[in-house]
């Protein structure tokens, strides 16, 4: 199974925050042990095989660190009842890649919530630990509080709508179109980008707790702890929820309305000559260490990132409008994108590339890499910023076309197209898992985002440009790393 950043492949998310603090006054036997743990938030280690975002990660990453302070096995021994009533976790270990998720025991979670009330009554302890909580847990707790409070605010959701949302998420392993729209309407900006990057993970946690019947107990514990540290928290839906304006409601449909800036096609006198385009690409490659994140509202994990963030950085060197000016034709034949910017929030549509444009770019690529001195000069930059992504792309393409690895290429591509990049529960997930040993490295770019690379190839198969893009990839990769 692939390691998946969004935790759909099995639930790790033990409510680490409540677990960490709940026992700090649970009796003489455990009080010293857990207070010591709480005061060591700056001395944790990651206990799971995953990319380490601490302290800027989601629930899974937090749990992976807090488990180094209090292990699952220790916790289970301290509870008066089993922590789980069913699920894949056993023998003191989490199973992170199961098709199931752990169903918590409501009695166990209520016990933790009740203990949380006792510990935060110790004002000296709260004051002593607050700087650590501020640094390591505030943003994640705040996001969880707001998301729960929005879901249970009657001005945002009625009971039927909330339960439909949760049920839909459980059936689709965390990803639904309704959830996509809802999360886009929430303003929970933080400087670390935690909400933008992990919002699905937080919401899927609450959906699973609704499903296993522990959402009230978990919220009881979370709100007790959060309000003890941040008593000024006062939830008002209008402070966080900004629904889009809708149109076409008379047709029984809703569609998003965006105020678009003027966006004109490239004029003949704006076209960039071929030789100039080649030089611009070479200059861009020479400045791979001087990029910035064009999609500034998204979490930036360059260069250990997937296609979207890679593209965001590369387009700070050559913009979409400039790229269009290099071409003798439009870059896209259809789709949501514009001449000067992408439209990335269109779940039912994607940009279909113009085969003629990609063929032209392929010819430019051959000229760009024909200069051996240029290759040697830029190799260290390509090594650091692009080699990993090219290697994954190349490996997936080769795997798709190897019958010993992929018996039915079209079935794999079709399955990930149908789920719009969500591989879990599909034949594509098995293929990604089979490729893991060959493509994974210690950065876990493949494990965390492999399905997005595969989805990109699936879209290229759908728009008829897969082979042309592969030709470009091979041209560049072999120029730098060929035998």
C-alpha positions as CSV (number, residue, x, y, z in Angstrom):
1,X,0.0,0.0,0.0
2,X,1.2,3.5,-0.6
3,X,2.0,5.9,2.2
4,X,-0.6,8.6,1.9
5,X,-0.3,12.1,3.3
6,X,-4.0,12.6,3.8
7,X,-4.4,9.6,6.1
8,X,-7.1,7.9,4.1
9,X,-5.1,4.7,4.2
10,X,-6.0,4.0,7.9
11,X,-6.5,6.2,10.9
12,X,-3.6,7.2,13.0
13,X,-5.3,10.1,14.6
14,X,-5.5,9.2,18.2
15,X,-6.6,12.4,19.9
16,X,-3.1,13.2,20.8
17,X,-3.7,16.5,22.4
18,X,-6.2,15.1,25.0
19,X,-4.1,12.1,25.5
20,X,-1.0,14.2,26.2
21,X,-2.6,16.3,28.9
22,X,-5.5,14.3,30.2
23,X,-3.3,12.2,32.5
24,X,-1.2,14.9,34.0
25,X,-3.3,14.8,37.2
26,X,-4.8,11.3,36.9
27,X,-3.3,10.1,40.2
28,X,0.0,9.8,41.9
29,X,1.1,6.9,39.8
30,X,0.9,8.6,36.5
31,X,0.9,12.4,37.3
32,X,4.6,12.8,37.3
33,X,5.0,10.8,34.1
34,X,2.5,12.7,32.1
35,X,3.4,16.2,33.4
36,X,6.9,15.4,32.4
37,X,5.7,14.4,28.9
38,X,3.6,17.6,28.5
39,X,6.6,19.7,29.4
40,X,8.7,18.0,26.7
41,X,6.9,19.0,23.6
42,X,10.1,20.5,22.3
43,X,11.9,17.1,22.7
44,X,9.8,14.8,20.6
45,X,10.8,12.5,17.7
46,X,8.7,11.2,14.8
47,X,7.6,7.6,15.5
48,X,6.0,6.8,12.1
49,X,7.4,6.3,8.7
50,X,6.3,9.6,7.2
51,X,7.6,13.0,6.1
52,X,8.2,15.2,9.1
53,X,6.3,18.5,9.1
54,X,6.4,19.1,12.9
55,X,5.2,21.4,14.2
56,X,3.5,22.5,11.0
57,X,1.7,19.2,10.2
58,X,-1.7,17.7,10.6
59,X,-3.1,15.2,13.0
60,X,-1.1,12.3,11.8
61,X,2.2,14.1,12.1
62,X,1.3,15.5,15.6
63,X,0.3,12.0,16.7
64,X,3.5,10.6,15.4
65,X,5.5,13.0,17.6
66,X,3.4,12.8,20.7
67,X,3.6,9.0,20.6
68,X,7.3,9.4,21.4
69,X,6.2,10.9,24.7
70,X,3.4,8.4,25.5
71,X,3.1,5.4,23.4
72,X,-0.1,3.7,22.3
73,X,0.9,0.6,24.4
74,X,1.4,2.7,27.5
75,X,-1.9,4.5,27.0
76,X,-3.9,1.3,26.6
77,X,-2.5,0.0,29.8
78,X,-3.5,3.2,31.7
79,X,-7.1,3.2,30.5
80,X,-9.9,1.5,32.5
81,X,-11.2,0.0,29.2
82,X,-10.0,-0.7,25.6
83,X,-9.2,2.4,23.6
84,X,-10.7,0.9,20.4
85,X,-13.8,-1.2,20.0
86,X,-12.8,-2.3,16.5
87,X,-10.4,-1.5,13.7
88,X,-6.9,-2.4,12.4
89,X,-4.8,-1.2,15.3
90,X,-3.5,-3.9,17.6
91,X,-0.6,-5.1,19.8
92,X,0.3,-1.6,20.8
93,X,0.9,-0.5,17.2
94,X,-1.1,1.6,14.7
95,X,-1.8,0.0,11.3
96,X,-1.7,3.1,9.1
97,X,-2.4,1.6,5.8
98,X,-5.4,-0.6,6.4
99,X,-8.7,-0.2,4.5
100,X,-10.4,0.2,7.9
101,X,-10.1,2.9,10.5
102,X,-10.0,2.6,14.3
103,X,-13.3,2.9,16.0
104,X,-12.7,4.5,19.4
105,X,-14.4,3.3,22.6
106,X,-16.7,6.1,23.7
107,X,-16.1,5.1,27.4
108,X,-12.3,5.5,26.9
109,X,-12.6,8.9,25.2
110,X,-15.1,10.2,27.9
111,X,-12.6,9.1,30.5
112,X,-9.9,11.1,28.8
113,X,-12.2,14.1,28.5
114,X,-13.1,14.0,32.2
115,X,-9.4,13.8,33.2
116,X,-8.7,16.8,30.9
117,X,-11.1,18.8,33.1
118,X,-9.0,18.0,36.1
119,X,-5.7,18.7,34.6
120,X,-6.5,22.2,33.2
121,X,-7.9,23.1,36.6
122,X,-4.2,23.3,37.6
123,X,-3.6,26.9,36.6
124,X,0.1,26.7,37.3
125,X,0.5,23.8,35.0
126,X,-1.4,25.6,32.2
127,X,0.7,28.7,32.6
128,X,4.0,26.6,32.6
129,X,3.0,24.6,29.5
130,X,1.4,27.4,27.5
131,X,4.5,28.5,25.6
132,X,4.9,24.9,24.4
133,X,1.3,24.6,23.4
134,X,1.5,27.9,21.6
135,X,4.4,26.7,19.5
136,X,3.4,23.1,18.8
137,X,-0.4,22.6,19.1
138,X,-2.3,25.9,19.0
139,X,-2.9,26.1,15.2
140,X,-4.1,22.5,14.9
141,X,-6.4,22.7,17.9
142,X,-7.8,26.0,16.7
143,X,-8.5,24.5,13.2
144,X,-10.2,21.5,14.8
145,X,-12.3,23.7,17.0
146,X,-13.5,26.0,14.2
147,X,-14.3,23.1,11.8
148,X,-16.3,21.3,14.4
149,X,-18.1,24.5,15.5
150,X,-18.9,25.4,11.8
151,X,-20.3,21.9,11.2
152,X,-22.6,22.2,14.2
153,X,-23.6,25.8,13.7
154,X,-27.3,26.0,12.6
155,X,-26.7,28.9,10.3
156,X,-24.2,26.8,8.3
157,X,-25.6,23.3,8.5
158,X,-28.9,21.7,9.5
159,X,-28.7,18.2,11.1
160,X,-29.5,16.5,7.8
161,X,-26.9,18.4,5.8
162,X,-24.2,17.8,8.4
163,X,-24.9,14.1,8.6
164,X,-25.0,13.8,4.8
165,X,-21.6,15.5,4.6
166,X,-20.1,13.2,7.2
167,X,-21.6,10.0,5.6
168,X,-20.4,11.1,2.2
169,X,-16.9,11.6,3.5
170,X,-16.8,8.1,5.1
171,X,-18.1,6.5,2.0
172,X,-15.4,8.3,-0.1
173,X,-12.5,8.0,2.3
174,X,-12.4,11.7,3.1
175,X,-12.8,13.3,-0.3
176,X,-16.2,14.6,-1.6
177,X,-17.2,17.5,-3.9
178,X,-19.4,18.9,-1.2
179,X,-16.4,19.0,1.2
180,X,-14.2,20.6,-1.4
181,X,-16.7,23.5,-1.8
182,X,-17.2,23.8,2.0
183,X,-13.5,24.0,2.8
184,X,-13.0,26.6,0.1
185,X,-15.5,28.8,1.8
186,X,-13.7,28.8,5.1
187,X,-11.1,31.5,6.0
188,X,-8.7,29.9,8.5
189,X,-5.5,31.4,7.2
190,X,-2.4,30.8,9.3
191,X,1.1,31.8,8.4
192,X,2.3,28.2,8.4
193,X,-0.3,27.1,5.8
194,X,-1.5,24.3,8.0
195,X,-5.2,24.7,7.2
196,X,-4.6,25.0,3.4
197,X,-2.6,21.9,3.3
198,X,-4.3,19.6,5.9
199,X,-7.9,20.8,5.9
200,X,-9.2,17.5,4.5
201,X,-7.3,15.6,7.2
202,X,-8.9,17.5,10.0
203,X,-12.4,17.2,8.5
204,X,-12.0,13.5,7.9
205,X,-11.0,13.1,11.5
206,X,-14.3,14.6,12.6
207,X,-16.2,12.5,10.1
208,X,-14.7,9.3,11.5
209,X,-15.5,10.4,15.0
210,X,-19.1,11.0,14.0
211,X,-19.1,7.6,12.4
212,X,-17.7,5.8,15.5
213,X,-19.9,7.7,17.9
214,X,-17.2,9.6,19.8
215,X,-17.4,13.1,18.3
216,X,-19.1,14.6,21.3
217,X,-16.6,13.0,23.7
218,X,-13.6,14.2,21.6
219,X,-15.0,17.7,21.3
220,X,-15.6,17.7,25.1
221,X,-11.9,17.0,25.7
222,X,-10.7,19.3,23.0
223,X,-12.8,22.3,24.0
224,X,-11.9,21.9,27.6
225,X,-8.2,22.0,26.9
226,X,-8.4,24.7,24.2
227,X,-10.5,27.1,26.2
228,X,-8.3,26.6,29.3
229,X,-5.3,27.8,27.3
230,X,-7.2,30.3,25.1
231,X,-10.2,31.6,27.1
232,X,-10.8,34.4,24.7
233,X,-12.0,32.0,22.0
234,X,-15.5,32.9,21.0
235,X,-16.9,31.2,17.9
236,X,-18.9,33.3,15.5
237,X,-19.6,31.6,12.2
238,X,-19.4,34.9,10.2
239,X,-15.8,35.3,11.3
240,X,-14.7,32.2,9.4
241,X,-17.4,31.2,6.9
242,X,-17.7,33.2,3.6
243,X,-19.9,31.3,1.2
244,X,-19.5,32.0,-2.5
245,X,-22.2,33.7,-4.5
246,X,-24.1,31.3,-6.6
247,X,-25.8,31.5,-10.0
248,X,-28.0,29.2,-12.1
249,X,-30.0,28.2,-9.0
250,X,-33.2,28.3,-11.1
251,X,-31.7,25.3,-13.0
252,X,-31.3,23.3,-9.8
253,X,-27.5,23.7,-10.0
254,X,-24.9,25.8,-8.3
255,X,-21.8,27.2,-9.8
256,X,-19.0,29.3,-8.5
257,X,-18.8,33.0,-9.5
258,X,-15.4,34.6,-9.7
259,X,-14.5,38.2,-10.6
260,X,-12.0,37.6,-13.4
261,X,-9.4,40.1,-14.4
262,X,-9.1,41.0,-18.1
263,X,-7.4,38.1,-19.8
264,X,-6.6,38.4,-23.5
265,X,-5.2,35.9,-26.0
266,X,-1.7,36.3,-27.3
267,X,-1.5,38.7,-30.3
268,X,0.8,38.0,-33.3
269,X,3.2,40.8,-32.4
270,X,3.6,39.4,-28.9
271,X,5.0,36.0,-30.0
272,X,8.5,35.1,-28.8
273,X,10.9,33.8,-31.4
274,X,12.2,30.2,-31.1
275,X,15.8,31.1,-30.3
276,X,14.7,33.6,-27.7
277,X,12.5,31.0,-26.1
278,X,15.4,28.6,-25.9
279,X,17.5,31.2,-24.2
280,X,14.7,32.0,-21.8
281,X,14.4,28.4,-20.8
282,X,18.1,28.1,-20.2
283,X,18.0,31.3,-18.1
284,X,15.1,29.9,-16.1
285,X,17.0,26.6,-15.4
286,X,20.0,28.6,-14.2
287,X,17.7,30.3,-11.6
288,X,16.0,27.3,-10.1
289,X,17.4,28.4,-6.7
290,X,15.7,31.8,-7.0
291,X,12.1,30.9,-7.5
292,X,9.1,31.9,-5.4
293,X,5.7,30.3,-4.7
294,X,3.2,31.7,-7.2
295,X,0.3,30.0,-5.4
296,X,1.0,31.8,-2.2
297,X,-2.2,30.6,-0.5
298,X,-1.0,27.0,-0.6
299,X,1.5,25.2,1.7
300,X,5.0,25.5,0.2
301,X,7.1,22.4,0.5
302,X,9.4,23.0,-2.5
303,X,11.5,21.2,-3.6
304,X,10.1,18.1,-1.9
305,X,6.8,18.5,-3.6
306,X,4.4,17.2,-6.3
307,X,3.5,18.7,-9.6
308,X,1.3,21.6,-8.4
309,X,3.8,23.2,-6.1
310,X,6.6,22.5,-8.6
311,X,4.7,24.2,-11.3
312,X,4.0,27.1,-9.0
313,X,7.7,27.7,-8.5
314,X,8.6,27.2,-12.1
315,X,6.0,29.7,-13.2
316,X,7.7,32.3,-11.2
317,X,10.5,32.0,-13.7
318,X,8.4,31.7,-16.8
319,X,4.7,32.7,-16.4
320,X,1.8,31.1,-18.1
321,X,1.3,34.1,-20.3
322,X,5.0,34.1,-21.3
323,X,4.7,30.4,-22.1
324,X,1.8,31.1,-24.3
325,X,3.8,33.8,-26.1
326,X,6.5,31.2,-26.9
327,X,4.0,29.0,-28.7
328,X,2.6,29.3,-32.2
329,X,-0.8,28.2,-30.9
330,X,-2.8,28.1,-27.7
331,X,-1.4,25.9,-24.9
332,X,-4.9,24.6,-24.1
333,X,-7.7,23.5,-26.4
334,X,-10.2,23.4,-23.6
335,X,-10.6,23.5,-19.8
336,X,-10.9,26.1,-17.0
337,X,-7.5,27.8,-17.4
338,X,-6.9,31.2,-18.7
339,X,-4.2,32.8,-20.8
340,X,-2.4,34.3,-17.9
341,X,-3.3,32.1,-14.9
342,X,-4.6,28.7,-13.9
343,X,-8.0,28.0,-12.5
344,X,-7.2,25.3,-10.0
345,X,-10.5,25.1,-8.2
346,X,-12.6,23.4,-10.9
347,X,-13.2,19.9,-9.6
348,X,-15.2,18.7,-12.7
349,X,-12.8,20.0,-15.3
350,X,-9.1,20.1,-16.1
351,X,-7.0,21.8,-18.8
352,X,-6.7,19.8,-22.0
353,X,-3.4,20.6,-23.6
354,X,-3.0,21.3,-27.3
355,X,-0.9,18.5,-28.9
356,X,0.5,21.0,-31.4
357,X,1.8,23.1,-28.5
358,X,3.3,20.2,-26.6
359,X,5.0,19.0,-29.8
360,X,6.5,22.5,-30.2
361,X,7.7,22.5,-26.6
362,X,9.3,19.1,-27.2
363,X,11.3,20.6,-30.1
364,X,12.4,23.5,-27.9
365,X,13.5,21.1,-25.2
366,X,15.8,19.3,-27.6
367,X,17.5,22.6,-28.5
368,X,17.7,23.7,-24.8
369,X,19.5,20.5,-23.7
370,X,21.7,20.3,-26.8
371,X,24.2,22.6,-25.1
372,X,26.4,20.3,-23.0
373,X,28.0,23.2,-21.2
374,X,24.6,24.3,-20.1
375,X,23.8,20.8,-18.9
376,X,26.9,20.7,-16.7
377,X,26.3,24.1,-15.4
378,X,22.7,23.5,-14.3
379,X,23.0,19.8,-13.3
380,X,23.4,20.7,-9.5
381,X,20.3,22.8,-9.7
382,X,18.3,20.1,-11.5
383,X,19.6,17.5,-9.0
384,X,18.2,19.5,-6.2
385,X,14.9,20.9,-7.6
386,X,13.7,18.7,-10.4
387,X,15.4,15.3,-10.5
388,X,13.1,13.7,-7.9
389,X,9.9,14.8,-9.7
390,X,11.2,13.7,-13.1
391,X,12.3,10.3,-11.7
392,X,8.8,9.7,-10.3
393,X,7.1,10.8,-13.5
394,X,9.4,8.6,-15.6
395,X,9.1,5.6,-13.2
396,X,5.3,5.8,-13.2
397,X,5.2,6.0,-17.0
398,X,7.5,3.0,-17.4
399,X,5.5,1.0,-14.8
400,X,2.3,1.7,-16.6
401,X,3.8,0.4,-19.8
402,X,5.3,-2.7,-18.2
403,X,2.9,-5.7,-18.3
404,X,4.9,-7.3,-15.5
405,X,4.0,-4.4,-13.2
406,X,0.7,-3.2,-14.7
407,X,-1.5,-5.7,-16.3
408,X,-4.2,-3.2,-17.4
409,X,-2.8,0.3,-17.9
410,X,-6.1,1.8,-19.1
411,X,-8.0,0.4,-16.1
412,X,-5.5,2.1,-13.7
413,X,-5.7,5.4,-15.5
414,X,-9.5,5.2,-15.7
415,X,-9.9,4.5,-12.0
416,X,-7.9,7.5,-10.9
417,X,-9.6,9.7,-13.4
418,X,-13.0,8.7,-12.0
419,X,-11.9,9.7,-8.5
420,X,-10.1,12.8,-9.6
421,X,-6.8,11.8,-8.2
422,X,-8.0,10.0,-5.1
423,X,-6.4,6.5,-5.4
424,X,-7.6,4.9,-2.2
425,X,-10.0,2.0,-2.8
426,X,-9.2,1.8,-6.5
427,X,-7.0,-0.4,-8.7
428,X,-4.7,2.6,-9.0
429,X,-3.8,2.3,-5.3
430,X,-2.5,-1.2,-5.9
431,X,-0.3,0.0,-8.8
432,X,1.0,2.9,-6.7
433,X,1.9,0.4,-4.0
434,X,3.7,-1.9,-6.4
435,X,5.8,1.1,-7.5
436,X,6.7,2.2,-4.0
437,X,10.0,0.3,-3.6
438,X,11.3,1.7,-6.9
439,X,10.2,5.3,-6.5
440,X,10.2,6.1,-2.7
441,X,13.1,7.9,-1.0
442,X,13.7,9.4,2.4
443,X,11.7,12.5,1.5
444,X,8.5,10.6,0.9
445,X,7.5,12.8,-2.0
446,X,6.3,9.7,-3.8
447,X,4.5,8.2,-0.8
448,X,2.8,11.4,0.0
449,X,1.9,12.7,-3.5
450,X,2.4,9.7,-5.9
451,X,-1.3,9.6,-6.7
452,X,-1.1,13.2,-8.0
453,X,1.7,12.3,-10.4
454,X,-0.3,9.3,-11.6
455,X,-3.4,11.5,-12.0
456,X,-1.4,13.9,-14.1
457,X,-0.5,11.1,-16.5
458,X,-4.1,10.0,-16.6
459,X,-5.2,13.4,-17.7
460,X,-2.5,13.5,-20.3
461,X,-3.8,10.1,-21.5
462,X,-7.3,11.6,-21.6
463,X,-6.3,14.7,-23.6
464,X,-4.0,12.8,-26.0
465,X,-0.7,14.3,-25.1
466,X,0.7,11.6,-22.9
467,X,3.3,10.4,-25.4
468,X,4.4,13.9,-26.3
469,X,4.9,14.9,-22.7
470,X,6.8,11.6,-22.2
471,X,9.1,12.5,-25.1
472,X,9.9,15.9,-23.5
473,X,10.6,14.1,-20.1
474,X,12.9,11.6,-21.8
475,X,14.7,14.3,-23.7
476,X,15.5,16.3,-20.5
477,X,16.1,13.4,-18.2
478,X,18.4,11.6,-20.6
479,X,20.4,14.8,-21.2
480,X,21.1,15.1,-17.5
481,X,21.1,11.5,-16.4
482,X,21.5,9.3,-19.5
483,X,24.1,6.6,-19.7
